[in-house]
Amino acid sequence: MRLSDGPSLAARTTLRVGGSARLLADCPTTDALVGCVRALDAAGVPTLVVAGGSNLLIADAGFDGVAVAVRNDAVDITADAVCAEAGAVWDDVVARTVAAGLGGLECLSGIPGSVGATPVQNVGAYGVEVSTLLRRVQLLDRRTGEVAWVPPSDLGLGYRTSALKHRDDALVLAAEFALHPDGSSEPLRYRELAKTLGVDEGSTAPAGKVREAVLGLRAGKGMVLDAADHDTWSAGSFFTNPVIAADGVDAVLAAIADRLGAVAVPRYPADGASGGVKLSAGWLIERAGYARGYPGERAPARLSTKHTLALTNRGTATATDLVALARDVRDGVEAAFGVRLEPEPVLVGLRL
């Protein structure tokens, strides 16, 4: 473990905003990470765990404590699984599994961040979620200091959430995922992806071809990191797709019809047996009057010019600028349709 004074946290997030921490503890191995966090917890020192930084929005005032940099990155690929430490770059892990002739993770290609964040967020894209393939997660219980492997059933995995989100008493050290030895993809349930590949929805395809198609689709939406493209200076999708309870669906659809007339509303069955529906946050944002690039070229924080679900730093934005834009969009959608959007990133020292 290596300590350094007052590092800027902006450089450690994909939004590239945020102040400094009091100290940075650099942890290149799992043993170093566990030992560091145990020691800080025992001393009662506030800690902020940072890995890929793709899902963090940190206040301009920074963090008055120790930022713990997760850099353990060992990856072990077997005939039907991959086990990766928390600090491994997620897309590198996906690429290695595909190169090894294994399928399963290809629809999750191009997602920025580290392995450790994937079960916390139950990361998903193009019809596949981490929960689909997750076998087990290694956790540090920060209350007891114990390290143990736990099954997915213990994690409360749901749409872009888990029992690990918005809490700090457990730290992901590693995760293991099941893979397809024959190199086939997960069933292709996302219409745009199936159409791009020229296959029927629900069918499979070679993992390598699916990965290539997913990366192309994501790049076209500014969702593959590129330092020269400010549309990728973001936290990805800033808002989750809202899930509307069954008893509230009619009111929301009526509000949409009052504003837009008779339009087709993209909607999908919600997970579970609630009978509710999931709506498209991006569709609602656009129909509430927020166009790509809003509020304009001179704004330091803008909606992506490629799709409205990403809030982007155009080079000089602050965390305050991004929060102001998020509030504007959230409140506008709620005023238009009665739907309150919830942020997907973890906010540090900030509130919407």
N, C-alpha and C positions, 0 to 999 in steps of 0.2 A: 504494500500500500504506500502511496506517495501523497503527501499533503502540499497544497499550494495556497497562497493567500488571495482572497478577493477576486476569484475568476468571474468574468462576464458569463452569465448563463445564456445570453442571447445567441452566442456562437454554438451553443449545444442544443438548440431547438431549430426545427425546420421553419418556424415563423420568424426566427431571427430577431426576437424582441425579448426584453426582460433585463433586469438589473443584475447585480452581482450577489454571490453568496459570501458568507464570512470566510469560509474555507472550502476547498475542494479536496475530497479524498478519492484518489484514483485507485480502483480495485481491479487488477488484471486477472485474478483467479477467483474461483468460488471460495476457497479458504480465506483469501484476503477480504472478500466481500462479507462473508459471515462474521469473521473476526472484527471487522470495522463496525458493522451495524450493531453487533452485540455490545461492543465497548461504548459506542455513542449512546445506545439505549440505556445502558447501565449508569452512565453519567448524566442522563436526562438532557442530552443535547438535541435540539431540534434538527431533524435530518430531512433532506429532499433527495430521493433516489432519482437519478437521471441516467437514461441509456440512450436510445436513439433520438429522443426529444421530439418525436413526430406528433405527439398528442398532448403537448404542454403549452399553456399560455401563462407566462410568468410575469408578475407585476413589474412595472418600471423600477419600483423601489427595491426589487431583488428579494432575496431570502436571507433572513437573519438567523443563519445556522450553517450547518455543513451540508454541502451538496456531495452526494456519494455517486461517483461515476461507475456504472456497471460495465465492465469490459471483459468478463469471462466469456469466451467465445468458442469453446470446443464443440465439435459436431461429430456425431457417430452415426453412420448410415449402415443399416443391416438389410437383410433380404426383404423385409416388409415393414420397416419403421425407420424413423430418424429421431435421435435424441440430441437436443441442442441446448447449450447453456444460455442463460438469460441475455447475455450481452452480444450474442451472435446477431449479425445483421439478417433480418428476416428474409429479404429477397435473395441474399446469397445462399441461405439454407434451401429455399425453394429451387433455385437454379441447380444446386448440387444434387438434389433428389431427382430432378428431371434428367440431368446429365447422366445419372446412374441408372437410367432406364426405369424409374419408378414413378407412379402416378399418385394423384390425390391432392397435392397442394397447388397445382398449376393455376387454378382460378384465383389464387391469392398472390399471384406474381405482381411485382411492382409496388407492393404496399410498403411504405417506408417504416423505419423503426426497427426495434429489436424483438427477439423471440420472447423475452420476458413479458412484454406488453400484450402479446397476442391472447393469452387466456384471460387477462384482466379485462380487456375490452370485448372479448369474444369476437375478435376481428373477423370480418366477412366481406366478400365481394363476389359479384357474378354468380350468386346463388349458392355459394359455399361459405360456411362459417368454420372457425377453428373447432367449435364443439363437435362438428361432424367427424373429425379425425383424431381428436385429442385422446390419448390413452391415459396419461397421468402427468402430474405436475409436481416438481420438487419445491417445497416451501420451507422458508425459515419462519418459524413461529416467534415473533418478536416479543411476545409476552413471556414465553418460557425459554427461549433461546434454542429450542429443539429444531432439528432438520428432519423432514420426513416426506416421502412420496404420498400423494393423495390422488384418488380417482376423480374424474370429471363430475361424478354425482355429488361430490362434496363442495363444488364450486358455485352452485347456483347460476349456471350459465344461461343467459337469455339474450335477447336482441341487443347487441352492443353493450352488454353489461355482464357482471358476475358478482359473486359475493366478495370478490377482492377489490372491486372498484370503490373509490371514495372512502377507503380505509387504509390504515398503514400498519396494522398489527400482523400482517403476513407479507413476505417478500418472495417473489418467484425467483428461483435459482436456476431452474432448467425445466424443459418440457419435452414430452415424447409424443410423436404422432404416428398413427398407422398409415401405411402406404400400400399401393397396389403393385404387386410384383410384376404384373404383366404390362406395366407402363400405360395403362388406360387411365383416362381422366375420371373425375367424379362425374355423375350425370349432369348434363348441361341444361340447367333449368332457367337460364337467363336468356331471354329471347334475342337480344342484340348480339350476344356472343354466339349463340347457335346459328344465327343468320350469317354472321361473319365467317363462320367455319363451313357454312353450307350443309349443316346437318339438322336433323329434327330435334326439337326440344325434348329433353329427357334421355337422349342417346349419349354415348361417350365418344371420345376421340383420343388419338395419341397425345400424351401429356405435353410433348414438345411443341406440337402444333397449337394446342390450347394456350400454352404459355406465350407463344409468339403473338397470338391474336389478342390475348389479354393485355400484353404490354403495348401493343399498337393502339388499342381502345383507350387505355389509361393515358398514354402520351397525348392523344388527341384531345383529352380533357384537362391537360395540365396536371396530371396526377402521378407523373413519374419525375422524381427530383432532378432538377437541372438548374445549376447556379445562375445561368444566364437568362432563365425564364422566370420572371417574377410571379407568374401564375402558379409556380410550384413553391413559392415562399409562403407556405400555408400549413395548416394542420390537417389537410385533407378535407373531408366533409365536416363542416363545422357543426351542423345540426343533424341529429338523428331523424330518421323518418318517423313521424308521429303515429302512435298507435291509438286509435279511437275506440273507446268501449262501445259495445253493441247498442247501449241505450243513448249514445250520443251521436251515432252515425247520421241519422236523419237530419238533425239540426245542422251539422257541418255541411252536408250535401245541399241543404236548402240555402245556407249562406253562400255557398259557391254559386249556386244557380241564380241567386238574387244579384250577384255581382257580375257573373260571366254569361248568364243565360244557359241554354241547354248544351252543355259540353260533356265530353267523355272525361271522367275523372280517373286517373290511374289509381287503382287500389288493389290490395292483396290481402288474403286472409292473415290475421294476426296469429302468432304462435300460441299454442295452447287451445283450450276449449272455451275461451271467453266469448267467442262469437263476434269479436270486434274486427276492425280492418286496419291495415297499415296504409298510410298515404305517402306520397312522394313529397318530401320536404322541398326539393328543388322545384318541383312543379308549383307548389303553393307559393314559394318565394317569387317566382316569375309572374304568376297570375295576380299577386298582390301589388305588382308594379315595380318590382326590383329587377332591373335588367342586368345582363352581364356587364361588368365594368362599373356598376353603380358604386359611388355617386358621381364619378367622372374622372377625367384624366389627371386633374390636379390633386386629387385626394390621396393622401399617403397610405390609407387602407381602403381597399376596394374589393368588391366581389370579383372573382376570377373573370377574365374576358372569355373563358371557354365554357364555364358552367357556373350556375348561381349558388351552388352549395358550398363553395370554398371561399373563405375570407382570406385575402392576401395582403402581404406587406409589399408595397411597391418600391421599397428601398430605404425609406426614411420613417416608416410608421413606428409608433410606440404601442405598448400594450394598451394604453388608454385609448388610442385611436381605434384599435381593433375591438375593444369592448364597446365603444360608442357605436360602431357600425353594427355589431352583433345585436345590440339593444334595439337599434333602429329597425333592423330587419325582423327581429322577433316580434316587436310590438306592432309593426305594420301587418304582419301575417295574422296576428291575433285579432287586430281590429277588423281586418277584412273578412276572416273566415271563422273566428272564434277558436282557433287552434294555436296553442302555445308551444313553440318549438323549444326543444331542450338541447343544450350544447353537448357535443361529444368530447371535446378535449377536457383535460383536467386543468382547472384554473387554480393558480398558486398566488395567493394574496390578492385575489380579485373576486368580484361578484357581478353577475349580470343583473 
